[in-house]
Structure formats: C-alpha cells, structure tokens
Amino acid sequence: TGASFTGNTAPGLLSEVDFGLSTTTNALSAKSVVTLESVLKDLDRLYALGWIKKNVYKKLREDLKDAVYTKKGKKVFDKDDLRDILKDLKKQRGKGVTEQAYRILKADIEGLIKN
C-alpha cells in the first residue's frame, strides 16, 4: 500500500491530520485539523510570499484573533465573525490578495467554521 499527500506545504510547516479507519469497510480517511494557529501561520507565510498586501494582512490577522473567545476554558470561534471575514476576503480577491492566497485562506476559514 502507499500514501500520497498533496496540498499547501513547506519545509518546517506542521499540519495536524486526524486519521480514521472504518471498521466496516476498512477504509482509511484523513481530515485536516484547522486551528487559529495554523491559519495565522498560513497568513504569515502568504504575506511573506508577497501574496497579501500589508494592510490586508494586518486586518485579517486582527480580525481572526478577534473572532475567538473562551467558553468553559476552550477556544471557540464566532461563526458570524468568520463569515464576515470571508466576505471581506472575497472583496480583496485579486486586489489585496492573490487568487492562490484567497483559495488557501478561504479553505482555512471554512475549516474553522466547520469545527
């Protein structure tokens, strides 16, 4: 058997993945775990690549941090805030954010919404 992984990766970049094995079908599944920290690291890397303008980068970073609050000792995301961030990101698509950066961040933020 073999395994293949594709996606957004770089030396020193850590990604968290949950693996599951179905006891009925013996099928292996993998699900990427998206955290605030992983999204901020992607954002930093995309900015370093020049794919995001400085003013957009700073606002996204601030908005992402503001979308988190603590409930019963656990980090929780305000889903409405995350949806607003997605709307703002879409407005910057092709202007302050390249298409590649847009797609990566969109997938990241949608992952946070699903958590």
N, C-alpha and C positions, 0 to 999 in steps of 0.2 A: 504494500500500500504506500501511497505518497500523499503529501500535503502541499498545497500551494497557497501562498498569501500574496495578495496584491493590495495596493492602496497607497495612502499617504504615509510614507516612511522616510526616515533619515537616520544616519549614524547617531547613536545616543538617544534616540527617541523611544520612549517606552510607551507601549499601548497595553491596556488591560482588556483581556478577552475572556468571556465565560464560555466554557465548552459544556455541551450536554450530550448524553448518549441515550437514545430511545431504547428502552428495554423490550419494546415490542418489535421494532424494525431494525434494531442495531445501527441506526443512522446517527452519525455524529453531526452536531450543529455547533456553530460558533456565533457568538454575539459580542460585538464590540461594546465595551463599557465606556460611556461618555461621562466625564466628570467636569466640574468647573475648572479644575487644574489642567485637564487635558485640552479643554477648549482654549484656555488662556495661553497654553504652550503653543497650540496651533496658531493662534492670533499673533503671538510674538514672532514665530518663525515666518509667517506670511508677511509680516511687516518688515522683517529683516531681509526678505527676498525682494522687497520693493513692490509687492503686490497690493499693498494697502497704503493709502496716504496717511500721513501723520495725524491729522485732525480726526479722521475717521477711526483710526486705530485707537486713539486716546478715548474717544466717545464710546466705542464698542467695549473697550476694557472696563471703563467706569460703569456702563450700563449693565454689563454681565455681572459685575460684583454687586451692584445694587439689586439685582434680581434674586439674590439669595438671602434667606433668613433662617434662623434657627428655631426649630419646633421640637420640643422634648429632647433637646440635645443632639438633634440630627439636622444636617443641612437640607433645606427644602427650597425648591425653585418656584418663584411666582410665575406661573404659566402664562398669565396675561402679559407680564413684563417681557417674557421671552418671545411671545408672538409679536409684541411691539418692536422688539429688537430685529426680528426677522423682516418686518415691514420696512424699517429704517435701512437695513442691509440691502434689501431689494432696490430701494431708491438710489443707493450708491453703486449698484451693479453697473460695471462698465465705465464708471466715472472715478470714484474714490477707491473702488475695489475691482480688481481684475475678475474676469469670469472664473478662473481657476480658484481664486481665493473665495469668491462668492459661493461656489459649489461646496467647498470644504467646510466653510463656516455654517452654511445652511444645514448641511448634514449634521454637524456638531450640535447646533442649537435644536434641531428637530430631535436629536437623541436625548438632549436634556429635557425636552418637553415630554417625551415618552417615558422617562424614568419616574 
